[in-house]
Amino acid sequence: MFVDSLSPCEAESLSLRSQHNSRAELLHTNHSNLIAMGGLSMDQSFVQAPEHRSKVTVAEATGVPLIDLSPLTSGDAAAAVDALAAEVGAASREWGFFLVTGHGVPAETVARATAAQRAFFALPAECKAAVRRSEAAPLGYYESEHTKNVRDWKEVFDLVMHEPTTPPAGGEVVYENKWPEDLPGFREALEEYMEALEELAFKLLELLARSLNLKPDRLHGFFKHQPTTFFRLNHYPPCPSPDLALGVGRHKDPGALTILYQDDVGGLDVRRRSDGEWVRVRCVPDSFIINVGDTMQVWSNDRYESAEHRVSVNSARERFSMPYFFNPAADAVVEPLGELVGEDEPPRYSAYSWGEFFSTKLSGNYKKLDVENLQIEHFKKKDLEA
């Protein structure tokens, strides 16, 4: 446990938890515009368009690579590391997703982080609201995030690994973490976890560079000078109408790569490239799910593709996950790498500012947008589009 004695917020949290918090207490749902579905009600803002709803049963993905990274820490020969890089490259081309074991992140570190996560979301609403985020201060707790203009069935807690962070988007927004006062040990557990994942992220970055026939440290420079690595705690409460809502709507991650830890409930779906069908990524104990982000797609000049994914919910069990978004420095300029372009392989994207891109993507989480949020397709060179 994180505490020897309970604060008022924690004591109330345990009481509320034992009574199974209502959906309104968990998500502060606005009940002014409800849709009745078979005796259950949910806010219309959560309802997905029919073509984007999850099926009752989503087939488990077969063939998503499971890669053992233990050769990286066991002193195996360079040939073994090269073989790993080839596996990572093939997975990034064919799926944009893969699972890793033998990653070197201590089980105790993961356990402390997941315990901290559950303790935070068990707090009553007013305690979480004390660290609520806003457009002006975009880190902390939030319960009404939107993906593609539809509200997600989740609550989150966001923080950055390196603070303060000020992406170059006018300079008025500074990213500084908010920490709850009622959970001693919470900050330490998450900082320990983020440090372990940063080490893993650089190992994966080097494997991706090797897979593109680049020097292992070729991409390191993009992560110096105020990196914007972003970490999130997700909580998906049971949903009364999982056929209508999604925990997170369909999207692609904007950064270089994402490292996801999820519990055994499952719900992460990826759109399979071969046929466009949504398939469920299986839960493998002691593993992380890795996915290629938009930035890696641009760096690789479309050799690797950021995979579209979503989160389905269920009516019986709550779900927890922790995505770690490995992002470049705020001042990084993203464009196809010079070694990967030439006369026969022209660059497919124009250069863009990562800091401005990152800030614009985050600001779109708060409200419905009149136009589509910024995507890397907006930087695609028109004369190269098929």
Backbone torsions as a table, in degrees:
resi	resn	phi	psi	omega
1	MET	NA	163.7	-176.3
2	PHE	-92.1	-16.6	-172.2
3	VAL	-135.1	152.9	173.1
4	ASP	-91.8	-26.4	176.7
5	SER	-136.0	154.0	-174.3
6	LEU	-94.1	133.6	171.5
7	SER	-76.3	167.9	177.1
8	PRO	-56.0	-40.4	179.4
9	CYS	-63.5	-42.3	-178.1
10	GLU	-68.3	-40.3	179.0
11	ALA	-61.9	-43.4	177.9
12	GLU	-65.5	-36.5	180.0
13	SER	-59.8	-46.7	-179.0
14	LEU	-62.9	-38.8	178.2
15	SER	-64.4	-45.2	-179.8
16	LEU	-65.4	-38.9	-178.1
17	ARG	-63.0	-39.7	-178.8
18	SER	-67.3	-21.4	179.0
19	GLN	-97.0	6.1	178.6
20	HIS	59.9	84.1	-178.0
21	ASN	-44.1	139.9	176.4
22	SER	-71.1	162.2	179.0
23	ARG	-61.1	-33.8	179.1
24	ALA	-65.2	-39.2	179.7
25	GLU	-69.5	-33.6	-178.4
26	LEU	-75.8	-38.3	-172.7
27	LEU	-122.4	4.4	-178.4
28	HIS	50.2	42.1	-174.8
29	THR	-61.7	134.5	176.1
30	ASN	-80.9	116.5	-174.5
31	HIS	-93.6	17.0	-176.6
32	SER	-77.4	-14.5	-175.9
33	ASN	-143.1	76.5	-173.0
34	LEU	-97.3	151.4	173.5
35	ILE	-115.4	126.6	178.6
36	ALA	-88.1	128.3	-179.6
37	MET	-134.1	100.3	176.0
38	GLY	58.5	38.8	179.0
39	GLY	90.8	-12.4	177.7
40	LEU	-104.4	153.4	-178.6
41	SER	-127.2	146.1	173.2
42	MET	-151.0	155.2	-177.5
43	ASP	-68.7	139.3	-177.4
44	GLN	-62.7	-24.7	-178.0
45	SER	-64.5	-18.5	179.3
46	PHE	-86.3	-13.4	-168.2
47	VAL	-78.3	122.8	178.0
48	GLN	-79.7	152.7	171.5
49	ALA	-60.5	147.9	-175.3
50	PRO	-51.3	-38.7	-176.5
51	GLU	-72.0	-11.6	-178.2
52	HIS	-111.0	4.9	-179.6
53	ARG	-78.4	153.3	178.5
54	SER	-79.3	143.3	174.1
55	LYS	-71.8	160.7	178.8
56	VAL	-58.7	-41.7	177.8
57	THR	-123.5	124.3	176.7
58	VAL	-107.9	126.8	-177.6
59	ALA	-64.8	142.9	176.3
60	GLU	-71.2	137.6	178.8
61	ALA	-67.7	129.1	173.7
62	THR	-108.8	136.1	178.1
63	GLY	98.8	-6.5	175.2
64	VAL	-63.9	122.5	-173.1
65	PRO	-62.6	140.0	172.0
66	LEU	-114.1	111.5	-170.2
67	ILE	-112.3	126.9	178.1
68	ASP	-89.3	115.2	-176.8
69	LEU	-90.3	6.1	-174.7
70	SER	-58.3	-28.3	175.3
71	PRO	-57.0	-23.0	179.8
72	LEU	-70.6	-26.6	-176.6
73	THR	-111.2	-3.0	-176.5
74	SER	-102.1	3.5	178.8
75	GLY	73.9	23.1	179.1
76	ASP	-64.7	161.5	-176.7
77	ALA	-64.4	161.0	-179.2
78	ALA	-57.2	-32.2	-179.7
79	ALA	-61.6	-36.6	178.9
80	ALA	-67.9	-37.7	178.1
81	VAL	-68.1	-39.5	176.9
82	ASP	-62.7	-38.2	177.7
83	ALA	-64.9	-39.0	175.7
84	LEU	-61.4	-45.2	179.7
85	ALA	-59.5	-39.3	178.5
86	ALA	-64.6	-39.2	176.8
87	GLU	-63.0	-44.7	179.9
88	VAL	-63.4	-41.3	178.7
89	GLY	-63.3	-44.6	179.4
90	ALA	-63.3	-41.5	179.0
91	ALA	-64.3	-37.9	-179.1
92	SER	-70.4	-32.1	177.1
93	ARG	-74.1	-46.6	-170.0
94	GLU	-84.5	-31.9	-175.6
95	TRP	-123.2	-38.1	-168.9
96	GLY	77.4	2.0	-179.5
97	PHE	-137.8	146.6	168.4
98	PHE	-160.8	163.8	177.7
99	LEU	-109.0	148.5	178.1
100	VAL	-128.0	140.6	169.2
101	THR	-122.5	176.6	-178.8
102	GLY	58.7	33.0	-170.9
103	HIS	-84.4	-13.5	176.9
104	GLY	87.2	-1.0	176.7
105	VAL	-81.3	120.1	-175.8
106	PRO	-59.9	139.0	179.0
107	ALA	-60.3	-33.6	179.9
108	GLU	-66.0	-35.2	178.4
109	THR	-65.9	-43.2	177.9
110	VAL	-64.3	-43.2	-178.2
111	ALA	-62.4	-40.9	179.1
112	ARG	-65.6	-39.4	179.8
113	ALA	-67.0	-43.0	-179.4
114	THR	-68.4	-34.2	175.8
115	ALA	-65.8	-40.0	177.2
116	ALA	-62.7	-41.9	179.3
117	GLN	-59.7	-50.0	-178.5
118	ARG	-64.7	-36.8	178.7
119	ALA	-64.2	-39.6	-179.6
120	PHE	-65.7	-49.1	-176.4
121	PHE	-71.9	-14.3	174.0
122	ALA	-78.7	-11.7	178.4
123	LEU	-65.0	149.9	175.4
124	PRO	-67.0	163.7	-172.1
125	ALA	-56.0	-41.7	-175.2
126	GLU	-68.4	-29.1	177.5
127	CYS	-72.4	-39.4	176.3
128	LYS	-68.8	-37.1	179.9
129	ALA	-63.0	-23.6	179.6
130	ALA	-65.3	-20.8	177.8
131	VAL	-119.9	32.2	-178.1
132	ARG	-71.7	142.4	-179.5
133	ARG	-88.4	167.9	178.1
134	SER	-149.9	173.9	178.0
135	GLU	-62.2	-35.3	-179.5
136	ALA	-77.6	-26.7	179.3
137	ALA	-134.4	80.4	-163.8
138	PRO	-82.5	25.8	175.0
139	LEU	-122.7	149.6	-179.5
140	GLY	123.4	-153.1	-174.5
141	TYR	-85.3	144.4	175.8
142	TYR	-154.5	145.8	-175.2
143	GLU	-130.1	5.5	-178.1
144	SER	-138.2	51.0	179.5
145	GLU	-78.8	148.4	178.9
146	HIS	-115.1	142.1	169.6
147	THR	-124.6	121.3	-176.2
148	LYS	51.4	45.5	172.6
149	ASN	70.5	12.5	174.9
150	VAL	-122.1	136.3	-177.2
151	ARG	-69.8	136.7	179.4
152	ASP	-85.3	144.3	178.0
153	TRP	-86.4	79.2	-176.6
154	LYS	-166.3	168.0	164.6
155	GLU	-130.5	149.8	-171.6
156	VAL	-136.0	161.6	168.1
157	PHE	-134.0	120.7	-173.6
158	ASP	-111.7	144.8	173.0
159	LEU	-154.1	162.5	174.3
160	VAL	-106.9	154.3	-179.2
161	MET	-78.4	-37.4	-177.3
162	HIS	-115.3	117.4	-177.2
163	GLU	-130.9	158.0	-8.2
164	PRO	-74.2	150.6	177.5
165	THR	-117.0	132.0	179.7
166	THR	-129.6	88.8	176.8
167	PRO	-61.1	146.9	-176.3
168	PRO	-76.4	74.0	178.0
169	ALA	-129.7	50.0	-178.7
170	GLY	104.3	-18.4	175.8
171	GLY	76.7	0.2	-175.8
172	GLU	-84.2	-17.5	-177.9
173	VAL	-106.5	123.7	177.0
174	VAL	-114.3	130.2	-177.8
175	TYR	-92.2	103.3	177.4
176	GLU	-125.8	136.9	-176.5
177	ASN	-71.2	146.8	170.5
178	LYS	-110.3	133.1	-178.5
179	TRP	-119.1	130.9	178.5
180	PRO	-65.5	138.7	-178.0
181	GLU	-81.3	-15.5	-171.2
182	ASP	-95.7	9.2	-177.9
183	LEU	-131.7	78.1	175.0
184	PRO	-56.8	135.5	-178.7
185	GLY	91.7	-13.9	-179.3
186	PHE	-61.5	-52.2	-178.1
187	ARG	-61.3	-45.2	-177.4
188	GLU	-62.4	-40.1	-179.7
189	ALA	-64.2	-42.1	-178.1
190	LEU	-74.8	-36.1	177.9
191	GLU	-66.1	-39.3	175.9
192	GLU	-61.1	-43.2	-179.9
193	TYR	-64.4	-46.0	-179.2
194	MET	-62.4	-38.5	178.2
195	GLU	-62.8	-41.6	178.6
196	ALA	-65.3	-39.1	-179.6
197	LEU	-73.5	-29.9	175.6
198	GLU	-63.6	-40.3	177.0
199	GLU	-61.3	-44.5	177.2
200	LEU	-64.0	-40.2	-178.2
201	ALA	-60.9	-41.2	179.1
202	PHE	-68.2	-33.9	175.1
203	LYS	-62.9	-44.4	178.7
204	LEU	-66.1	-38.5	178.6
205	LEU	-60.7	-40.3	179.0
206	GLU	-68.3	-37.6	176.3
207	LEU	-64.9	-40.3	177.5
208	LEU	-63.9	-40.7	177.7
209	ALA	-63.0	-46.6	177.7
210	ARG	-58.0	-40.0	-177.7
211	SER	-65.4	-21.5	177.5
212	LEU	-97.7	12.3	-179.3
213	ASN	62.3	36.6	176.0
214	LEU	-109.5	164.7	174.3
215	LYS	-62.5	144.0	-175.9
216	PRO	-54.1	-35.5	-177.5
217	ASP	-95.4	15.5	-174.9
218	ARG	-57.1	-34.1	-174.1
219	LEU	-96.0	-3.8	-176.3
220	HIS	-59.0	-38.6	-174.6
221	GLY	-60.9	-23.6	-179.9
222	PHE	-72.9	-10.6	-174.7
223	PHE	-110.7	13.6	175.1
224	LYS	-94.4	171.2	173.5
225	HIS	58.3	73.4	173.8
226	GLN	69.0	62.2	175.9
227	PRO	-63.8	153.0	-175.1
228	THR	-111.5	27.5	178.5
229	THR	-52.4	135.0	-166.0
230	PHE	-127.2	134.6	-176.8
231	PHE	-126.7	141.3	-175.5
232	ARG	-136.8	140.7	167.1
233	LEU	-103.2	127.0	179.0
234	ASN	-111.5	138.8	170.6
235	HIS	-131.0	122.9	179.1
236	TYR	-112.5	100.7	178.3
237	PRO	-67.1	160.6	172.1
238	PRO	-54.7	141.0	-175.0
239	CYS	-111.7	131.0	-178.8
240	PRO	-65.4	-25.4	-178.9
241	SER	-136.5	73.1	-177.3
242	PRO	-66.2	-12.3	176.2
243	ASP	-79.7	-10.1	-178.5
244	LEU	-108.9	-32.1	-172.5
245	ALA	-112.5	165.9	173.5
246	LEU	-129.5	148.4	174.2
247	GLY	-65.2	-42.9	170.3
248	VAL	-141.3	130.4	178.0
249	GLY	-69.6	168.8	-177.6
250	ARG	-56.7	137.5	-178.3
251	HIS	-169.2	170.3	170.5
252	LYS	-122.4	148.3	-179.8
253	ASP	-82.7	135.8	-173.0
254	PRO	-80.1	-19.9	-172.3
255	GLY	-81.8	-159.5	-178.2
256	ALA	-77.7	-52.0	176.9
257	LEU	-156.5	159.9	179.8
258	THR	-123.1	136.5	175.3
259	ILE	-113.6	116.3	-174.7
260	LEU	-114.2	130.6	167.1
261	TYR	-108.2	131.0	178.1
262	GLN	-130.0	155.7	176.5
263	ASP	-77.3	-168.1	-174.3
264	ASP	-88.8	6.4	-179.0
265	VAL	-75.2	-39.5	-178.8
266	GLY	79.5	169.9	-179.6
267	GLY	145.0	-8.6	177.8
268	LEU	-77.3	120.1	179.1
269	ASP	-112.9	140.5	176.5
270	VAL	-122.1	143.2	177.6
271	ARG	-82.4	115.7	-177.4
272	ARG	-70.0	131.0	-174.6
273	ARG	-69.8	-32.3	-173.9
274	SER	-64.9	-32.8	-177.0
275	ASP	-138.3	0.2	178.5
276	GLY	76.8	6.3	-179.4
277	GLU	-81.3	148.2	174.1
278	TRP	-82.8	130.0	179.0
279	VAL	-131.4	151.0	-174.9
280	ARG	-89.1	129.1	176.0
281	VAL	-80.0	124.1	-174.4
282	ARG	-69.6	157.0	176.5
283	CYS	-91.6	120.7	178.3
284	VAL	-117.1	121.6	-178.2
285	PRO	-55.8	140.9	175.4
286	ASP	61.6	28.4	179.1
287	SER	-117.3	164.5	168.2
288	PHE	-119.2	148.7	173.3
289	ILE	-98.6	129.5	-178.9
290	ILE	-113.7	133.8	170.9
291	ASN	-133.4	143.9	178.3
292	VAL	-72.7	137.8	179.0
293	GLY	-102.7	175.6	-178.8
294	ASP	-56.8	-39.4	-177.8
295	THR	-61.9	-42.1	177.9
296	MET	-66.4	-34.9	176.5
297	GLN	-61.1	-43.8	179.9
298	VAL	-68.9	-47.1	178.5
299	TRP	-54.6	-40.9	-176.4
300	SER	-82.0	-1.0	-178.7
301	ASN	56.9	44.0	177.0
302	ASP	74.5	10.2	171.6
303	ARG	-64.9	-38.6	174.8
304	TYR	-113.1	146.5	-175.8
305	GLU	-124.7	132.5	175.4
306	SER	-65.7	123.1	-174.1
307	ALA	-86.1	139.5	175.5
308	GLU	-77.1	136.7	-179.5
309	HIS	-147.7	170.7	-178.2
310	ARG	-155.4	175.2	175.1
311	VAL	-126.2	121.1	173.7
312	SER	-87.8	153.8	179.5
313	VAL	-118.7	172.0	179.7
314	ASN	-137.9	168.1	-175.2
315	SER	-93.4	-4.1	-171.7
316	ALA	-109.8	-38.5	-170.6
317	ARG	-127.6	140.2	171.5
318	GLU	-75.9	155.5	-178.3
319	ARG	-130.3	144.5	177.0
320	PHE	-125.7	141.9	173.5
321	SER	-148.7	160.9	-179.3
322	MET	-135.9	96.6	175.3
323	PRO	-87.7	136.4	177.1
324	TYR	-113.9	112.2	-175.2
325	PHE	-96.8	107.7	-177.2
326	PHE	-84.3	104.3	-171.0
327	ASN	-115.9	151.0	178.7
328	PRO	-67.8	176.0	176.0
329	ALA	-66.6	154.3	-177.1
330	ALA	-59.1	-32.2	-176.9
331	ASP	-93.9	8.7	-178.5
332	ALA	-69.5	142.9	172.4
333	VAL	-104.9	124.8	-175.9
334	VAL	-100.9	127.2	177.4
335	GLU	-162.8	164.5	177.5
336	PRO	-56.9	138.5	-178.6
337	LEU	-66.2	139.6	-176.4
338	GLY	-57.7	-34.9	-179.1
339	GLU	-68.4	-16.3	-174.4
340	LEU	-106.4	7.8	178.0
341	VAL	-125.3	160.6	179.7
342	GLY	-179.3	-167.6	-177.8
343	GLU	-61.2	-39.0	-180.0
344	ASP	-88.6	-8.9	-178.5
345	GLU	-139.8	73.9	-177.0
346	PRO	-67.2	154.6	177.5
347	PRO	-62.6	135.0	-176.4
348	ARG	-95.2	-6.3	-178.7
349	TYR	-132.5	147.4	169.2
350	SER	-81.5	154.4	179.7
351	ALA	-68.5	147.3	175.5
352	TYR	-145.5	159.1	178.9
353	SER	-79.6	121.9	178.0
354	TRP	-63.5	-43.2	-177.6
355	GLY	-58.7	-43.6	179.1
356	GLU	-68.7	-40.1	178.3
357	PHE	-61.1	-47.4	-178.9
358	PHE	-61.6	-46.4	-179.3
359	SER	-63.6	-41.0	-179.3
360	THR	-65.7	-40.9	178.7
361	LYS	-62.8	-43.8	-178.5
362	LEU	-66.1	-40.7	-177.0
363	SER	-64.8	-24.2	179.4
364	GLY	-75.8	-5.2	-179.5
365	ASN	-78.7	-10.9	-170.1
366	TYR	-94.1	-18.2	-168.9
367	LYS	-158.0	167.4	172.4
368	LYS	-72.6	141.8	-176.6
369	LEU	-107.0	146.5	177.5
370	ASP	-73.1	-29.7	177.6
371	VAL	-129.9	163.9	-179.2
372	GLU	-60.7	139.6	176.9
373	ASN	-61.7	156.8	-175.7
374	LEU	-58.6	133.6	179.0
375	GLN	-130.7	160.3	178.5
376	ILE	-65.7	-21.8	177.4
377	GLU	-61.2	-24.4	177.9
378	HIS	-68.7	-16.7	179.0
379	PHE	-103.5	2.1	179.7
380	LYS	-67.5	134.6	-179.2
381	LYS	-72.3	123.7	-171.7
382	LYS	-61.7	-36.1	-176.3
383	ASP	-72.1	-8.9	179.8
384	LEU	-106.0	-4.8	-179.4
385	GLU	-71.2	138.3	-179.2
386	ALA	-74.9	NA	NA
